[in-house]
Amino acid sequence: MEFTWNEEQQAFRDKLRAFLDAELPADWEAFSQHGPASPALTKFAAEFCRKLADNGMLFPHWPVEHGGQGLDPWHQQILAEVMWEFGEPRGGQYMNVNWIGPTLMRYGTPDQQAHYLPQIANGEMLWCQGFSEPDSGSDLASLRTRAVLEGGHYRVNGQKIWTSYAGLADTCFLLTRTSDDRKRGITILLVPMDTPGITVRQIPSLIGEGDIHEVFFDDVIVPIGQRFGEEGQAWEIIGYSLTNERLGIPRYHLARTALDRAVAMLKDRGDWTGEIVKAEAGRCAALCEGARTANYAIVQKRSEGFGVGPEASSARFATVMAERAVCEFVVEFVPEALADGSPYLKMHHQRGIVAGIASGAAEIQLNIIAGDVLELPREPR
């Protein structure tokens, strides 16, 4: 297997880095340390994403008919790695271009595509995903938020929690229950966040500014034209979307960059001498590269036109292990970085805290691996 980038891929990576070096402000690392959901970075990203779009760097992997350049999944992965290496100056827009947009292309009506895709392509729209609930968490099949069809509209009542970007989002990709069937009873609605009856409350946390929220739906009226797909089709659509989302953030690359920063700090202060610190750094590096290899295997499948299945959970869990190891390494050997010693390492630590929760809890990924990859029998219930 060839582990190096070809000439075209390396040129694409170099072009992205050069653009970011030239366009990001001098105090970028301090400015961006509170994460892509912070109000300040969200405001910055709205303008910056237009610059990226104007220079063909926001969604080059989209099909040409939707305004992209039709580049392959490897270019999409390179784009994601470089953006997260620099602290994700796209803010929440990375979610739009990685999985909201492609999902709209695959399942949206012509009217929905015409309405939403140009706004995403111009960096003008921020989305949130209404998935988790207080009593369902990663078990999406148990969600309770109810959408009742009344003539030409749905009436929605329920609650979502841990919703990223909800306080600043324009539109919610909302999962609702339209029948009592666990999986075939779930329907997706595309709901403007300024619709009457929606209340958003930020949840104070350690992971950044504006990352997570509660969202309440009280007699929210949603026109039937804002249904996404057919009633009961959500489980199929979610499977497609989550596969893209789980590979959308290259956390293994962010973790490896953070590890290299931490090791450089140790060397600068003369503490890169003991066998323990070197062995632990080596273990972290091995986990990062193992996660990278698992993710790259899936990118290769996509580039060859094959569908991606439960192996995405294997790559996801490998990434969680890498993130956790690097976070622990920083806490153990360079704890001052989490105060004011390094805005970049502080940012990574906040992102690492949620690595085992976002896009489905790590325990859920292990269940998928056990059942669908290893085909182990379920425990008696």
C-alpha positions in Angstrom: 0.0 0.0 0.0 1.2 3.5 -0.9 1.0 5.8 2.2 2.3 9.0 0.6 0.2 11.6 -1.3 0.6 11.8 -5.0 1.7 15.0 -6.7 -1.8 16.4 -7.3 -3.0 15.6 -3.7 0.1 17.2 -2.1 -0.3 20.3 -4.3 -3.9 20.5 -3.1 -2.9 20.3 0.5 -0.1 22.9 0.0 -2.6 25.2 -1.7 -5.0 25.0 1.2 -2.3 25.6 3.8 -0.9 28.6 1.9 -4.4 30.1 1.6 -5.0 29.7 5.3 -1.6 31.1 6.2 -2.3 34.2 4.1 -5.9 34.8 5.1 -6.2 33.9 8.8 -5.5 36.7 11.3 -2.2 36.7 13.2 -4.0 36.0 16.5 -6.0 33.1 15.0 -5.1 30.4 17.5 -6.1 32.5 20.5 -9.2 33.7 18.7 -10.4 30.2 17.7 -9.5 28.4 21.0 -13.2 28.2 22.1 -14.1 26.0 19.2 -16.1 26.2 15.9 -19.4 26.8 17.7 -18.4 29.9 19.5 -20.4 33.1 18.5 -17.2 34.9 17.5 -15.9 32.1 15.3 -19.4 31.6 13.8 -19.5 35.2 12.8 -16.0 35.1 11.4 -16.8 31.9 9.5 -19.8 33.4 7.6 -17.4 35.8 5.8 -14.5 33.4 5.6 -16.6 30.7 4.0 -17.5 33.1 1.2 -13.8 33.6 0.6 -13.3 29.8 0.6 -16.2 29.4 -1.9 -14.8 32.1 -4.1 -11.5 30.3 -4.3 -13.0 26.9 -4.8 -12.1 25.6 -1.3 -15.4 25.3 0.5 -16.9 22.3 -1.3 -14.6 21.1 -4.1 -15.8 17.5 -3.6 -19.4 18.3 -4.5 -20.6 17.2 -8.0 -20.1 19.7 -10.8 -23.8 20.0 -11.3 -24.1 21.4 -7.8 -21.3 23.9 -8.1 -18.4 21.8 -7.0 -15.4 20.5 -8.8 -16.2 16.8 -8.6 -13.0 16.0 -6.7 -12.7 12.6 -5.2 -13.1 11.6 -1.5 -9.4 11.9 -1.0 -9.5 15.6 -1.7 -12.5 15.9 0.7 -10.4 14.2 3.4 -7.4 16.4 2.7 -9.7 19.5 2.9 -11.1 18.3 6.3 -7.6 17.5 7.7 -6.1 20.9 6.8 -9.1 22.8 8.1 -9.1 21.1 11.4 -5.3 21.3 11.6 -5.8 25.1 11.5 -8.6 25.0 14.1 -11.6 24.8 11.7 -12.1 28.3 10.4 -15.3 27.2 8.7 -17.0 27.0 12.0 -20.2 24.9 11.8 -20.1 25.1 8.0 -18.0 21.9 7.9 -21.1 20.0 8.8 -23.1 21.5 6.0 -20.6 20.7 3.3 -19.7 17.2 4.6 -23.1 15.7 5.2 -26.1 18.1 5.1 -25.3 19.1 1.5 -24.6 15.5 0.1 -27.7 14.2 1.9 -29.8 17.0 0.3 -28.4 16.0 -3.1 -29.4 12.4 -2.6 -32.8 12.6 -0.9 -34.0 16.2 -1.2 -36.8 17.3 -3.6 -35.8 19.6 -6.5 -37.4 22.5 -4.5 -35.5 21.7 -1.4 -32.2 21.4 -3.3 -32.9 24.7 -5.1 -33.7 26.4 -1.8 -30.9 25.1 0.5 -27.9 24.1 -1.6 -27.1 27.6 -2.9 -27.2 29.0 0.6 -24.8 26.2 1.9 -22.6 26.8 -1.1 -22.3 30.5 -0.4 -21.6 29.9 3.3 -24.8 31.7 4.3 -26.6 29.0 6.3 -25.8 27.2 9.5 -27.6 24.0 10.5 -28.1 22.0 13.6 -29.2 18.4 13.9 -32.1 17.5 16.2 -31.2 13.9 17.1 -30.6 13.2 20.8 -33.2 13.5 23.4 -33.2 13.3 27.3 -34.3 9.7 27.3 -33.0 8.4 24.0 -29.4 9.7 23.7 -27.6 7.6 21.1 -30.5 5.2 20.8 -32.3 7.2 18.1 -34.9 4.5 17.6 -36.4 5.4 21.0 -36.9 9.1 20.3 -40.2 10.6 21.3 -40.5 14.0 19.7 -43.8 13.7 18.0 -44.9 15.1 14.6 -48.7 14.8 14.0 -49.9 15.4 10.4 -52.8 17.9 10.4 -53.9 18.5 6.8 -51.0 20.4 5.1 -48.7 20.7 8.1 -47.2 18.8 11.0 -47.6 19.8 14.6 -44.4 19.1 16.5 -44.0 18.6 20.3 -41.0 17.4 22.1 -37.4 18.1 23.3 -33.9 17.6 22.0 -30.7 17.9 23.9 -26.9 18.1 23.3 -27.7 20.0 20.1 -24.6 21.6 18.7 -24.9 25.1 17.1 -28.7 25.3 17.9 -28.3 28.8 19.4 -27.0 30.2 16.1 -28.4 27.9 13.5 -30.8 28.9 10.8 -32.3 25.4 10.2 -32.7 22.2 12.1 -32.4 18.7 10.5 -35.0 17.3 12.9 -35.9 13.7 13.7 -39.5 13.2 14.7 -41.8 10.3 15.4 -44.8 9.9 13.1 -45.8 6.4 14.2 -45.0 3.9 17.0 -42.8 1.7 14.8 -39.3 2.0 16.4 -37.4 2.6 13.2 -40.0 2.9 10.4 -41.9 5.5 12.5 -39.2 8.2 12.2 -39.6 11.1 9.8 -37.2 14.0 9.1 -38.4 17.6 9.0 -36.3 20.7 7.9 -37.4 23.3 10.4 -36.4 27.0 10.4 -35.1 27.8 13.9 -37.1 31.0 14.1 -40.4 29.1 13.8 -42.8 30.0 16.6 -42.8 27.5 19.4 -39.1 26.7 19.4 -37.1 27.6 22.5 -33.3 27.1 22.7 -31.4 27.0 26.0 -27.6 26.8 26.1 -26.1 24.2 28.3 -23.0 25.5 30.2 -20.1 23.2 29.6 -16.3 22.7 29.6 -16.1 22.0 25.9 -16.2 25.4 24.3 -18.6 28.3 23.8 -22.0 27.6 22.3 -21.4 23.9 21.7 -24.5 22.3 23.2 -28.1 23.2 23.9 -31.5 22.0 24.8 -34.2 22.7 22.2 -37.9 22.6 23.0 -40.8 22.2 20.5 -44.2 23.4 21.7 -46.9 23.1 19.0 -44.5 24.0 16.3 -46.2 24.1 12.9 -44.1 22.7 10.0 -45.5 22.7 6.4 -45.6 19.3 4.8 -43.3 20.6 2.1 -40.5 20.8 4.7 -40.7 17.0 5.2 -37.4 15.5 4.0 -37.9 12.2 2.3 -41.1 10.1 2.9 -42.7 9.4 6.2 -40.8 6.6 7.9 -37.8 6.9 5.6 -35.6 8.7 8.2 -33.7 5.5 9.3 -32.3 5.0 5.8 -31.4 8.6 5.4 -29.8 8.8 8.8 -27.6 5.8 8.0 -26.3 7.6 4.9 -25.8 10.9 6.8 -24.1 9.5 9.8 -21.6 7.6 7.7 -20.5 10.9 6.2 -20.6 12.6 9.6 -18.5 10.0 11.4 -15.7 10.6 8.8 -16.4 14.3 8.5 -14.1 15.4 11.4 -10.6 14.0 11.1 -10.0 13.9 14.8 -7.1 11.6 14.4 -5.3 14.4 12.5 -6.2 17.0 15.1 -5.0 14.7 17.8 -1.6 14.0 16.1 -1.1 17.7 15.5 -1.8 18.4 19.2 0.6 15.6 20.2 3.3 17.1 18.1 2.7 20.5 19.7 2.9 18.9 23.2 6.2 17.1 22.4 7.7 20.3 21.0 6.8 22.1 24.3 8.5 19.4 26.2 11.6 19.6 24.1 11.7 23.4 24.4 11.8 23.3 28.2 14.2 20.4 28.3 11.8 17.7 29.6 12.0 15.4 26.6 14.5 13.1 28.4 12.7 10.3 30.4 11.8 7.0 28.9 8.3 7.1 30.3 7.3 10.3 28.5 8.8 9.1 25.2 7.1 5.7 25.5 3.8 7.4 26.2 4.2 9.8 23.3 5.0 6.8 21.0 1.9 5.0 22.2 -0.2 8.1 21.4 1.4 8.4 18.0 0.7 4.8 17.2 -3.0 5.2 18.1 -3.2 8.3 16.0 -1.7 6.6 13.0 -3.8 3.5 13.5 -6.9 5.6 13.5 -5.7 7.4 10.4 -5.2 4.1 8.6 -8.7 2.9 9.6 -10.2 6.1 8.3 -8.2 6.0 5.1 -9.3 2.5 4.4 -12.9 3.8 4.3 -12.0 6.8 2.1 -10.4 4.3 -0.3 -13.7 2.3 -0.4 -15.6 5.5 -1.2 -13.1 6.5 -3.9 -13.7 3.1 -5.5 -17.4 3.6 -5.5 -18.2 1.1 -2.7 -20.7 1.8 0.0 -19.5 2.2 3.6 -21.1 0.1 6.3 -20.4 -0.7 10.0 -16.7 -0.5 9.4 -17.2 3.3 9.8 -17.8 2.6 13.5 -14.4 0.7 13.8 -12.7 3.8 12.4 -14.6 6.0 14.6 -13.7 4.1 17.8 -10.1 3.9 16.8 -10.2 7.7 16.5 -11.8 8.0 20.0 -9.0 5.9 21.5 -6.4 8.2 19.9 -8.2 11.4 21.0 -8.4 10.2 24.6 -4.8 9.1 24.7 -3.5 12.5 23.5 -5.8 14.3 26.0 -4.4 12.2 28.8 -0.8 12.8 27.6 -1.3 16.6 27.7 -2.9 16.5 31.2 0.0 14.3 32.5 3.0 16.0 30.9 2.1 19.6 29.9 -0.9 20.5 32.1 0.0 24.2 31.9 -1.1 24.1 28.2 -4.7 23.8 29.3 -4.5 27.1 31.2 -2.8 29.8 29.1 0.2 27.8 27.8 -1.2 26.9 24.4 -4.5 28.0 23.0 -4.2 25.2 20.4 -3.8 22.4 22.9 -6.7 23.9 25.0 -8.9 23.9 21.9 -7.9 20.2 21.1 -8.6 19.2 24.7 -12.1 20.6 24.5 -12.8 18.8 21.3 -11.3 15.6 22.7 -13.6 15.6 25.6 -16.6 15.0 23.3 -14.8 12.6 20.9 -16.5 9.6 22.6 -20.0 11.2 22.5 -20.4 13.1 19.2 -21.8 11.2 16.2 -22.9 8.4 18.5 -21.4 7.4 21.8 -18.3 5.2 21.8 -20.3 2.4 23.5 -22.8 2.5 20.7 -19.9 2.2 18.2 -18.7 -0.9 20.1 -22.1 -2.5 19.9 -22.2 -1.9 16.2 -18.7 -3.4 15.8 -19.6 -6.4 17.9 -22.9 -7.1 16.1 -22.3 -6.0 12.5 -18.5 -6.3 12.0 -17.6 -9.2 14.2 -21.1 -10.8 14.0 -21.1 -11.7 17.7 -24.3 -12.9 19.2 -26.4 -10.5 21.2 -26.6 -10.9 25.0 -29.9 -12.4 26.2 -32.5 -9.8 27.0 
